[in-house]
Amino acid sequence: MQSIPVDKANRFLEPGPIVLVTTIDGGKPNIMTMGFHMMVQHDPPLVGCVIGPWDYSYGALRSSGECVIAIPTVDLARTVVDIGNCSGATLDKFRTFELTPLPARKVTPPLIGECLANLECRVADTRLVETHNLFILEVVAISTDPERRERRTLHHRGDGSFVIDGKTVDLRDRMVKWRHLQD
Amino acid sequence: MQSIPVDKANRFLEPGPIVLVTTIDGGKPNIMTMGFHMMVQHDPPLVGCVIGPWDYSYGALRSSGECVIAIPTVDLARTVVDIGNCSGATLDKFRTFELTPLPARKVTPPLIGECLANLECRVADTRLVETHNLFILEVVAISTDPERRERRTLHHRGDGSFVIDGKTVDLRDRMVKWRHLQD
């Protein structure tokens, strides 16, 4: 895993992939699957996400104020669904799903070695947690594997149906042109 | 356009597509491009999104409390970028980009006829607007065109680079199995 600047968080999250989230509670790491998240601000990078009391990770996130958002690729599709359909209350998910916990740089919850990227986060705002279970997180470190060949992420359409990344279209020149005209 | 239940909002938004947002200000409709959004709750459907004072639509959304989130497909890629790189302060974007405004059922801003789906929204919570420009919207109606052949959406990776929907993977059976075991 290689460290990259935190202001690149949007490259991974704005496309809206299904993600995994690690937390730690009393020394015990856990993983959940999360589909409700968004970028809130580019720099410093803020992320909004919904984690509720029905998620075992909720208590750990509230008490520790830390988590890691890991980006799985298509090879982990079944694992992503299975992680979302069992509970850390009764299972050690790293062991059950044969995933590799790696030490993070700035937070206590572990990275997931099998993921494309890992975003280390600290809770930055909890004002909407009571009513909407909506946490605002700040991304404080990002690790990614630049050598990784499989980079296609999954997007959840609901009920276990996913769309996989296809072709890309690069309209960067068009952005520059219009920005220039706007200045 | 055919009306579908509002609790299907996640089918369109959870995959994280780039979207268009219409508002109306003094009778004048406008369109913006938006990448920072997420589902917050399934039913009643709540959506979080970031629209800031730098967006011309911000004033209209704050004063009217209404907008429409329209889901464009790959055929509109250039239009989506161009809409995001000019301002409704000086342009009639419906006319400039040759898009068709259609009457909505429950809100005043128009639907976009060329989009896959249109989600009519009302502002439900503004507590994070001052600090994070984060609006919570409730989806009050959804229209979609079931006959439409092009259904591939775009996901923004930043700087005008997009990934297009590819193949789908259906793991619904796996969801049901695990849910059943959890009960």
Interface residues (C-beta under 8 A of the other chain):
Chain A: K8 N10 R11 E14 P15 G16 P17 G35 F36 H37 M38 M39 V40 Q41 L46 G48 C49 V50 V74 A77 R78 V81 D82 G84 N85 C86 S87 D125 R127 L128 T131 H132 L134 I136 R152 L154 H155 H156 R157 G158 D159 G160 S161 F162 V163 I164 D165 G166 K167 T168 V169 D170 L171 R172 D173 R174 M175 V176 K177 W178 R179 L181 Q182
Chain B: K8 N10 R11 E14 P15 G16 P17 G35 F36 H37 M38 M39 V40 Q41 L46 G48 C49 V50 V74 A77 R78 V81 D82 N85 C86 S87 D125 R127 L128 T131 H132 L134 I136 R152 L154 H155 H156 R157 G158 D159 G160 S161 F162 V163 I164 D165 G166 K167 T168 V169 D170 L171 R172 D173 R174 M175 V176 K177 W178 R179 L181 Q182
